[in-house]
Amino acid sequence: MKRPFDITQVGLRTKLTLSLLLVTIGAILILSIVISLAIQSFYREAQHDNLRQKAIYFAGYYENKYRQQGYTWGNKYGTLVSSEPEIQKIVDASGQDIVCFQPYGFVSCKDPTLGNALHKSLNGQEDDGYLNVSTAKGSFLSIYISVPMRINGQIIGALFISDPKADSDALINRINSSIELTALIVGSLVLLFSLLLTRSMTRPLKWLTLAAEQMKQGKYAQRVPVPAAQDELGLLAQTFNEMADTIESDVNELRRQEQARRELLANIAHDLATPLTAIQGFSEALADDMIQDPAARQETAQRIGREVQRLRRMVADLQQMTSLESGRTRLDLAPLSLHELIAETLAVIEPECEHAGIVVHNETRDDVPLVQADSDRVTQVLLNLLDNARRHTPVGGTITVGAHPGESGQSVEVWIEDTGVGIDSADLPHIFERFYRADRSRTGATGGSGLGLSIVRAIITAHGGKVWARSTPGEGTRISFSLPMAEKALTPALT
C-alpha cells in the first residue's frame, strides 16, 4: 500500500522551487487569459467598427441611387456595389426584398436572423450580432450589422451586411496558440531560474545543516562559508560562525577548567596526604611507646602540632580564596596611602631579608595618590608577594618595591621586583592558579601551599584591580598589581 504524499517530508529546495513555479504558472495563466480576452474584445470591436463603416457607406450609396431613380427602387440592383464576398440584403420600407447577395453557399436570404435584423432597422434601429455561415471549410459565426436607409428623415429601406471572410475564431485560435507557446517558453525559463535561485538560496542552509551535524558530534571547529550577498542568509551564516566561535571558546574553557579542577583535586590530595601521613606516623609511634625518651616524645608532639597548623592554614587559605572569588567577603574600603602602608610592611619583613642577606629598596614616591582599598587585605597581598620574593632570591640579591599612577589616570600600580631565579615562560601564565608550583620538586614544606598568588589575585580582583607578572629566568621576577584611586585623589585631576 502506497503511503500518502507528505509535504513535511519534502526538502526546502523542492518546496521553494514548486512555490516559485506554481506562483509563476498561476501568474502566466491569469495573464494569458486576460490578454486573450483583451485581444478578442479588441479584435471584435475593431471588426464591428469596420463593418459598420462599410454598412453606412453602402447605405449612402443606395440612398443616392434611390434618389436618382425618382425615389423608387426599380429593379436595377442585381449587381451590388461591393466586390467583396460579403453577405448583403436590401429591403424596401415595406420589408420586400430588393436584392440579396449570398456568397459561400449561404442557405437562404429568408434566414430569421436576417429578417429580425432588417425588421429592427426598418423601425429606425441599428442591429448587430453573429450569423451562422456555412462554407466549404465548415460552419462558423460571422459578425453582421443592419442599418436603416433614410432620405429627408424618411425610412426608405434597410441594409443588412455580414463579412464571412472575417473568421475571427481562427485568428483568435492562432493568437491563443501563440500565447500558449509563449507561456510554455516563459514557464520553462522560470523553472530553470527557480532551480538556480533555490539552489543558491538553499546552499548556505545546507552548509549550516552539515556544520550543525558536525558540531553535534563534538567537532566545534566547523565553520560555514559566508555568502557574498549581505542578506538574511549571509547574516545567518556570519552569526552561526560567531556562535560557533563562542561555543568553541566556551568548550575549550570548560575543558581547561575541568583539567584545572582535576589538577586542583590532585594537588589538594597531595598536599593533604603529606601532613596527614606524618601525623599518622608520629601518632602511631607515640601510641605504641616506640619513642621512650621524653625529649623525643616532646619533639614528636611538636611536629604533629606543626603539621596540624599547616593543615589549618591550608584550609583557611582555601576558605578565604573561595570567599573572595564568590564575593561573600566584605572589604573595608577607605582612602589608603600606599606610601605609608608599604613602609610599614617593609618594616615587618626587612629583618628576615637582612638575615637572609637580601637588600630591600623602597622606591615609592611620597606623592603617590591615595587608593580606595582595604588596608588589611592590601597588607596581606604585600606580605605574600614580599615573602615569595624573599624565598626565591639568593644571598646578595635585592628586592625593590615601588608605586606610581597608572597610565589611565584612574589607578595606581604597585610592583615588587626581585633578582631571584625567575620563572620559566611556560610556567608564567599559570602562576596565579590554585596549587600551581613552577618548581614541581618543591613540596608544601619547602615551597608553600601553592595558594599564595591565587589569594593575591582574588584580593586584587575583589578591589576591581588587575595583577600580572613579568620574569626572566636567572635574572628575576616582577609582579605588579593595580588598585583604583580614591575619589579624593581623582578630584584634582578632574578640576
N, C-alpha and C positions, 0 to 999 in steps of 0.2 A: 504494500500500500504506500503510495507516494505521500510524502509529508507536505502539508500546505505551505505555500510560499510565505516566508517570514522576513519582513522588511528589516527587522532588527539584526538579521544575520548578514545583511548586505554591507559591503565596505563603504566608507565615506567617499572614496573616489567614485565608485559606481553611483552612489546617491547624488553626488554633485553633477556628474555627467548626465544622469537621467533627468535631474531637475532642470538643468540648463536646456537640455534637448526638448523636454516637454513644454517649457515656457516658450522656447523659440518656435516649436511646431505650432503651438496654440496661437502665437502672435502672427506667424505666417498664414495660418488657416484663416484667422479673422481678417487679416489684411487682404488676402486673396478674395474672400467673399465680398468684402467692401469694394475692392477695386472692380471685381466682376460686375457687381450690381451697379456701380457708378458708370462703368463703360456701357453696360446695357441701357441704362437710363439715358445717358448722353447720346448714344447712337440712335436710339428710337426717337428721342426728341428731335435730333437733327434730321432724321428720316421724315418724321412727321412735318417739320417746318418746310423741308424741301418739297414734299408732295403738296402741301397746302399752297406754296407759291406757284407750283405748276397748275393747280386747280383754279386759282384766282386768275392766272394768265389765260388759261383756256376758256374760262367763263367770260372774260372780257372779249376774247376773240369771237366767241359765238354770239355774244350780245351785239357786237358790231355787225356781224353777218345778218342777224335778225333785223337790225335797223335798215341795212342796205336792201333787204328784200321786201321792204314795205311793211315792216312789223308783222311778218309772218314767217313761219318756219319753212314752209315749202317742202321740197324733197331733194334738196341738193347737199345733203350731208352724209353721203355714202362714204366719203373719204374724210377722215379726221385730220386735224392739223398736226398731230404729233406723229413722228416717225418711230417713236419708241414703242416697245411692245407692252404699253400699259393697258389695263382694262378700263374702258371708258363707256359711259352710258349717259345719254341725254334724254330727258323727258320734257314735254311742254307743261304749261301751267295746269293742265287738267290731268297730268300724270301719264299721258300717252307717250309711248316710245317714239323718239325721233331717230335715234341711232344707238347701236350697241356694238362695240368692238371687243372681241374676246380672244386674245392670243392664248397659246399653251393649251388649247382644247378646253377652255373653261366650260363647265357643264351647261349653264343656261343663264341668259340675261334675266330670267324670271326668278332668280335666287332670292329668297326672302330677305337676305342681308341687304342686297341692292335696293329692293323695294322699300324696306323700312328706312334706309338712309335717305333715299330720294324723297320719301314722304315727309320726313322731318325738314329737309331743305326747302320743299315747296311751302312749308309753313314758316319759312324765314330763318331756320336754324342750320348751323353747320353741324355735321356729324362726322365722327371718325371712329376707327376701330380696326379689327382684323378680319380678313376674309380667307376662308379655306380655299386654297388653289391647288388644282391637280395638274401636274406636268409629267413629262416622260421620266423625270428623275424622282418622282414621288409627290406626295402632298405636303404642303407647308402653309403657314399663315402669312398672308400678305397684308400690309397696312393699307388702309383706304381712307378717303375723305370725300365728303359730299357737301357741295356749296350751292346756295340759290343763285340764280341769274336774274338781274333786275335791269329795267330801263325806266328812268324817271321814278324810281321807287316802286315800280310795279313789277311783281314777280312774273317772269315770262317762262320760267322753266327751272330745271335743276341739273347739275352736272355731278356725276359720280366718277371717281378716278382711283385706281389702285395700281401698285407697281410690283408685279410678281417677280421681277428680276432681282429685287432687293431681298435676298434671302438672309434676313437678319440672324436667324438661328445658326446658319452655317458659319457666318462671320463671328458670332459670339462664341460658338464652339471652338473656333480657331484661337480666339483670344483667350478663352478659358484654358485651352491646351497649352498656350504659351505661358500663362500664369502658373499652371501646374508644373511645367518644366522648370520655370524659374524658381518656384518654391522648392522643387526637388534639389536643384543645384545649391540653392542657399542653405537648405537643411543639411546637405552633405558637408558644406563648408563649416556650418555651425557645429556639426558633430565633431569634425576634425579639430576645430578651435576649442570645443568643450573638452575634448580629450587632453589637448596640450595644456589648457588652462588648469583643469583639475589636477593634472599631473604636477604642474609647477606649484599648485596650492597645497597638495597633499604630501609632496616630497618632504618638506620640513616636518610635518606631523609624523611621517614615517620615521624620520631620523629621531624625533623626540621619543617615539614609542620604543625604538630599539635601544636608545640610550637609557630610558627608564627601566627597561628589562635588564640591562646590564647592571644598573645601579641596584636593582632589586636583588641581584646575585652578589652584591657586595663590591662591585667594581666601580668605585666612586670617582675614578679619573676620567669617566666618559664625558665627552662634550659634543655638541652638535654644531655643524656649520651655520653661521648666521647669514640669512639671505641678504642680498644687496639691497632689496627694497625695504625701506624702513616702515613697513606696515605692521598690522597686528601680529602677523606670523613672525616677522623679523624681531619685534619686541618680545614675543613669546620665547623665541629661541635664545635671545640675549638674556632674558630673565631666567630661563632654565639653566643656562651656563653659570650665571651668577649664583643661582640657588645651589647648583652642583658644587661650585667653589666653596660656598658656605658649609654645605654638608660635609665635603671632603675635609675642610678645615676642622669642623666640629668633631668628625670621626677621628681624625688624627690627634686632636686634643684629648678626646676621650681615651684613645689608646695610650697616649703619653701619660694621662692621669692614672690609667689603670696600671701601667708599668711603674709609675711613681708610687702608687698605692702598694703594689707588690714589694717594691724595694723598701718602702716605709715599714711595712709589716716585718720584712726580713730584718731590717736594721733594729726595729724595736725588739724583736725576738732575740737578736744577737746581743743588744746592749742590756737587756734584762737577764739574759741567760748567764752572762759572766758574773755579775754580782750575786745572783741567786745561787749559782754553783758554789761560789766562795762561801756564802753564808751557810749553805747546807753542809759543806765540808767542815767548816770551823765548828758549827753547832754539833755535828756528829762527833767530832773529836772531843769537844767538851763533855758531851753527854756520855761518852764511853770511857771517860777518865784517861784518855790517851795522853793528855798533857797534864803532868803532875806538878811541874814547877809553878808556883804561884805567880811569878813574874810573867812566865809564858802564857799562863791562863789569862792574866790581865791584858796582855798584848793581843791575844786572840779575840777577847771580848771587844777590845777597842777596834780591831779590824772589822768585826761584824757590825759594830756601830757605824763605822765609816762607810761600809758598803750600803747599809740601810739609808744613811744620809744621802748617798749618791743616787739611790733609787728614788728617794723623796724629791730630790732636786730635779731629776728627770721627769717625774710625774708632774711636779709643779710647773716646769717649763712647758710641757705639753698642754696643761690646762691653761696657762697664760696665753700661749700662742693661739690655741683654739678659741679662747675668749676674745682675743684681739681680732682675729680673722672673721669671727661671726658678728662683730660689732657689739657684743654684750658688755665689753669693758668701757666704763665711762672715764673719759680723760678730763683732768682738771686743767682746762686751758686758761692761760693767762699770759700777758706780755712777759717775755723772758729775755734776759740779757745773756747771750751766748758767751760774751767775753768773760763775764764773771763765772758762769757755770763751767766753762772749760777750764778756767784757772783752778776752781775748787776740785774738779775731777782729777786734774793732773796732780794736785797736791796729795791726793789719796794714793795714786798708783806710782808716783815718781820714786818713792823709796824702793819698791820692788824692782823698778827698772835700774836704779843705780846699783842695787845689789847684784843684778844680772849683767852689769857693765854696759848698759844701754843708755844713751843720751836722749833726753826728751826736749823738743823745741816747741814753743807756743808762738805761732805767727798770727794769732787772732788780733785784729786791729781793735783799738778802743772804741771806734765809731761804728762798729758793725751794727746794723739795725736790729731792733727787738723782733722776736718771733712770737707767734701765738702758739704756745706749746705747753705740755705738761712737764714740769721740771724733773719730777721723779723718773718719768719714762725716758726723757732725753738723757738723763744721767745714766740710766741703765744701758742705753744704746752706746754712750761714750765709753763706759767702763767695759762693756762687752768687746767693742772694737779695739780699745787700747790693750786689753788683756790678750786678745787674739794676736795683735801685732807684737806684743812682748814675747809671747810663746814662740813666734816664728822668726824672731830677729836674733841673730847670733851676737856674741860678745863683741863690743866695739861698734855695734850698729846704732842707728838713730831712728827715732820716731818723731814725726812732725805733725802737729795739729794746727789747723787754720780754719778761718771762716770769712766769707765775703759775700756781698749781694750777688744774686743770680742775674743772668743776662736778661731775664724777663722783667726784672724790677719788682716782682711780686713775691720773691722768696729769697732765702739766704742759704747758701751752700756751705756745708761743713765737710772737711776731709781729714782723714787720718792716713798718713803715709809712712811706710817703714822701709828699711833697707834689708829686708829678710830674704828668704829663699824664693819668694814669688810663687805664682800659681800657673800651672800649665794652661795653655789656651783651650785645650779640650775640656778642662775642668771649670774654667772661669764662668761659663754661663750657668753652672749648676750650684754654685757655692751657697746660694740663698735658699736652696731646697732643704727640706727637713732631713736630718740624719745624713746629709751628704758630707763625705770627707774626701778632700782631694788626695790625701795620702791614705791609701787603703790599709797600710800597715799599722796605722795608729788605732788604738783602742779607746774606749771611754776613759780609761785611766790616764792615758797619755795625750789624748787629743780632744777631750771634751765629748759632750753627748751628740754633737752634730746639730744642735738646735739653736746655737747662739746667733748665727747670722739669719736664720729663719725668724727668730724673735725680733731681731733688728728690723728686718723688712716689714714684719707685721706692725711694729710700733710706728715706723715712719709712714707706712701706708695709712694707718689709722689717723695720722695727723694731716693727711692729704698731701704728703710729700713723696719723693722718689729716692731710691737708693741704687747705686751702681758701683762697679769695680773696674779697675784697670791694673794690670800686672804684667811684669816681665820676669820670666824665670831667671833666678840668680841675681836679680837687681832689686826686687822689692815689689810691694803691692800698695795701691792707693784706693781706699774705699771712701766714696763720697755719698752724702745724702742731703736732701733739701727739706726745708721747713718753711711754711708760709709766714710772711711778715705780719707783725701785729698791725692793727689799724692805726695806732699812734705813729708807727714807723712809716706807714703809707701816706699819712696826711701831708707832710711837707712836699712829697713828690707830686701830690695832686694839686697843691696850691702853687 
